[in-house]
């Protein structure tokens, strides 16, 4: 089992992601090693893919966009997000079975 998310003592959850920008549609594509793979329709130009990623994750978890922040990987396919206001169960359900 891949551990692509972690729960901190303060309730914050970190996600390790592998991003494929410029895809035909935005979707969760399964696991990629120790990361959750997400395809983004947005191009990797001027932060558009990062903005689309934050919006997609927030909407998928039914959270405000302010609850999701990019902690590392601003210009990389490997990204770490921090999320507040949700449960580990909701996050774990993001990955396809």
C-alpha positions as a Python dict, from the first residue, in 0.01 Angstrom:
ca = {
    (1, 'X'): (0, 0, 0),
    (2, 'X'): (135, 341, -97),
    (3, 'X'): (139, 614, 166),
    (4, 'X'): (73, 929, -36),
    (5, 'X'): (-94, 1123, 245),
    (6, 'X'): (-2, 1189, 608),
    (7, 'X'): (-193, 1325, 906),
    (8, 'X'): (-7, 1570, 1134),
    (9, 'X'): (-76, 1600, 1506),
    (10, 'X'): (-249, 1936, 1451),
    (11, 'X'): (-500, 1780, 1208),
    (12, 'X'): (-339, 1905, 889),
    (13, 'X'): (-306, 1653, 610),
    (14, 'X'): (-23, 1652, 357),
    (15, 'X'): (-60, 1496, 14),
    (16, 'X'): (227, 1383, -206),
    (17, 'X'): (128, 1421, -570),
    (18, 'X'): (265, 1351, -917),
    (19, 'X'): (114, 1598, -1164),
    (20, 'X'): (72, 1561, -1539),
    (21, 'X'): (-16, 1905, -1678),
    (22, 'X'): (-156, 1961, -2025),
    (23, 'X'): (-377, 1650, -2018),
    (24, 'X'): (-705, 1621, -2209),
    (25, 'X'): (-906, 1643, -1886),
    (26, 'X'): (-849, 1698, -1517),
    (27, 'X'): (-877, 1375, -1321),
    (28, 'X'): (-722, 1150, -1061),
    (29, 'X'): (-522, 887, -1248),
    (30, 'X'): (-428, 646, -968),
    (31, 'X'): (-103, 596, -785),
    (32, 'X'): (244, 676, -916),
    (33, 'X'): (498, 521, -679),
    (34, 'X'): (451, 691, -341),
    (35, 'X'): (233, 967, -488),
    (36, 'X'): (-123, 1017, -609),
    (37, 'X'): (-118, 1098, -982),
    (38, 'X'): (-341, 1378, -1104),
    (39, 'X'): (-380, 1477, -1467),
    (40, 'X'): (-451, 1847, -1521),
    (41, 'X'): (-601, 2003, -1831),
    (42, 'X'): (-424, 2331, -1748),
    (43, 'X'): (-87, 2404, -1910),
    (44, 'X'): (227, 2437, -1694),
    (45, 'X'): (257, 2808, -1774),
    (46, 'X'): (249, 3109, -1538),
    (47, 'X'): (122, 2902, -1243),
    (48, 'X'): (-196, 2795, -1424),
    (49, 'X'): (-143, 2426, -1347),
    (50, 'X'): (-82, 2499, -978),
    (51, 'X'): (-399, 2708, -956),
    (52, 'X'): (-599, 2440, -1135),
    (53, 'X'): (-457, 2176, -899),
    (54, 'X'): (-555, 2366, -584),
    (55, 'X'): (-904, 2430, -721),
    (56, 'X'): (-951, 2067, -829),
    (57, 'X'): (-842, 1921, -495),
    (58, 'X'): (-1055, 2169, -299),
    (59, 'X'): (-1364, 2098, -511),
    (60, 'X'): (-1309, 1721, -497),
    (61, 'X'): (-1291, 1732, -116),
    (62, 'X'): (-1580, 1985, -94),
    (63, 'X'): (-1357, 2244, 73),
    (64, 'X'): (-1296, 2614, 13),
    (65, 'X'): (-988, 2678, -198),
    (66, 'X'): (-828, 2850, 103),
    (67, 'X'): (-817, 2510, 281),
    (68, 'X'): (-563, 2377, 28),
    (69, 'X'): (-211, 2515, -8),
    (70, 'X'): (95, 2423, -211),
    (71, 'X'): (385, 2352, 26),
    (72, 'X'): (649, 2245, -226),
    (73, 'X'): (697, 2176, -594),
    (74, 'X'): (591, 2507, -747),
    (75, 'X'): (776, 2427, -1072),
    (76, 'X'): (796, 2048, -1044),
    (77, 'X'): (569, 1757, -1128),
    (78, 'X'): (626, 1631, -773),
    (79, 'X'): (417, 1844, -538),
    (80, 'X'): (321, 1845, -172),
    (81, 'X'): (-12, 1998, -68),
    (82, 'X'): (-132, 2080, 280),
    (83, 'X'): (-503, 2052, 358),
    (84, 'X'): (-708, 2163, 658),
    (85, 'X'): (-1073, 2104, 738),
    (86, 'X'): (-1121, 1748, 618),
    (87, 'X'): (-1081, 1395, 746),
    (88, 'X'): (-826, 1126, 664),
    (89, 'X'): (-1113, 907, 542),
    (90, 'X'): (-1218, 1169, 284),
    (91, 'X'): (-860, 1208, 164),
    (92, 'X'): (-796, 833, 143),
    (93, 'X'): (-1104, 796, -78),
    (94, 'X'): (-940, 1011, -346),
    (95, 'X'): (-730, 716, -463),
    (96, 'X'): (-901, 470, -693),
    (97, 'X'): (-955, 128, -539),
}
